[in-house]
Amino acid sequence: MRSTRMPAAPKRGRRGVLAATGLVAALALTATACDGSTDSAGDKPDATTSQTADGGGKVEIPADLAGKLKEHGIDVDKWRDGGWKDWDRDKWLSDAKDFVNPVIAGLWKPERMKSAKEADKTVTTKDASAGQGVTDPDPAPVEAQAEKTPYHENAAPVGKVFFDSPDGPAVCSGTVIKDVNHPGKSNLVWTAGHCVHAGGNGGWYRNIMFAPAYNDLGKSEAELGNANPAEIAPYGNWWADWASTSNQWIQGGSETGGDGAAYDYSVLHVKPEQGAKSLEETVGAALDVDFSAPSAAEAAKMGAWGYPAAPPYNGLKMFKCVDVPGRFSLSPSLPTMYRIGCDMTGGSSGGGWFRVRDGKSVLVSNTSIGPADNTWLAGPQLGPEAEALYQNMSKTYGGR
């Protein structure tokens, strides 16, 4: 399982058009290149609140989030001052309604972002061959291609998802998606379930944050040696004030995907660490999500975008793979997943898979699992369960 780094913010006038054109062109012209829970709103904290600073500069946790921490016996002051690092199993909030992610301003500094490691999880040969009869032959390996820079003109909706796990800072990829109930003002990000929740044997990760167009100019590690926040995250840091993933992932997700792999997706509602505009207005682009779950045969070409971080990659640059998808299943009892040839490694997890529908790019899946030799990627089909999770997020939080 794939979790498996410029100057001030660029001008945004034609950004959405340029980005959409870039994605469509990549899918249309590079055929051989690789380049939630829907629990009730009453159980959820107020998405309009997050951690803020008082007049003296001290960080405060809002009353609703403080109350939720206290419900689980967690001292609010200790949490604010670093107690979130305590991963006592009895205090690792797990249920869908237990999500808590107050903003800690300044936590995700450039160096901390660059230190985040991929939570690289892979399926075994035995697991990969379990779904006899619904799995197509392994695809030919495809070499990932570096995305053109600046990213905001070629892959505007893509960025990096950072979070803290018991093993330290970790990183995935994510995509800005449209909010059908709040046109033009989306604050929604699509990623993998395992980028926000550990699955059946764990709980919600902490300090989940999205950085769109990370390292927009694709600078090298040496060039980023003394980078300021605007060079690393040109559109700022966006904290998840709510996250939803599937009940199947929460209950059945595992180190190798497990029974939750076919439902390994998540929607984040985010708010800026600074600023008031929506994510879509700030970034200038967002993608529609295709919940029709087309078969691999009718989907034609698909492209996977992300920031691979495990060797030979270092997580600083965006890459893409485009291939004709095949079918993949970990079990005959589970929904079939998509699979493409691609050598992207951990860190690309959660990155969106796009296809062209009616002349424009739409998100159709996300990177979930892959083998130890990094020759292919698999992602879930997005059907009614995924759409219900998305709609619940949009209707409950979208306008806040």
HELIX and SHEET records of a PDB file:
HELIX    1   1 ARG A   15  LEU A   29  1                                  15    
HELIX    2   2 ALA A   41  ASP A   43  5                                   3    
HELIX    3   3 ALA A   63  GLU A   71  1                                   9    
HELIX    4   4 VAL A   76  ARG A   80  1                                   5    
HELIX    5   5 GLY A   83  LYS A   85  5                                   3    
HELIX    6   6 ARG A   89  LYS A   91  5                                   3    
HELIX    7   7 ALA A   96  ASP A   98  5                                   3    
HELIX    8   8 PRO A  110  SER A  115  1                                   6    
HELIX    9   9 THR A  125  ALA A  128  1                                   4    
HELIX   10  10 TYR A  151  ASN A  154  1                                   4    
HELIX   11  11 GLY A  193  CYS A  195  5                                   3    
HELIX   12  12 PRO A  229  ILE A  232  1                                   4    
HELIX   13  13 ASN A  247  GLY A  252  1                                   6    
HELIX   14  14 GLY A  258  TYR A  263  5                                   6    
HELIX   15  15 LEU A  279  VAL A  283  1                                   5    
HELIX   16  16 ALA A  296  ALA A  299  1                                   4    
HELIX   17  17 PRO A  384  TYR A  397  1                                  14    
SHEET    1   A 2 THR A  52  ALA A  53  0                                        
SHEET    2   A 2 VAL A  59  GLU A  60 -1                                        
SHEET    1   B 7 LYS A 117  GLU A 118  0                                        
SHEET    2   B 7 GLY A 168  ILE A 177  1                                        
SHEET    3   B 7 VAL A 158  SER A 165 -1                                        
SHEET    4   B 7 ARG A 206  PRO A 212 -1                                        
SHEET    5   B 7 TRP A 238  THR A 245 -1                                        
SHEET    6   B 7 SER A 266  PRO A 272 -1                                        
SHEET    7   B 7 LEU A 188  THR A 191 -1                                        
SHEET    1   C 6 GLN A 145  ALA A 146  0                                        
SHEET    2   C 6 PHE A 319  ASP A 323 -1                                        
SHEET    3   C 6 MET A 302  GLY A 306 -1                                        
SHEET    4   C 6 GLY A 352  ARG A 357 -1                                        
SHEET    5   C 6 LYS A 360  ASN A 366 -1                                        
SHEET    6   C 6 ASP A 288  VAL A 289  1                                        
SHEET    1   D 3 GLY A 326  PHE A 328  0                                        
SHEET    2   D 3 MET A 337  GLY A 341 -1                                        
SHEET    3   D 3 TRP A 376  GLY A 379 -1                                        
END                                                                             
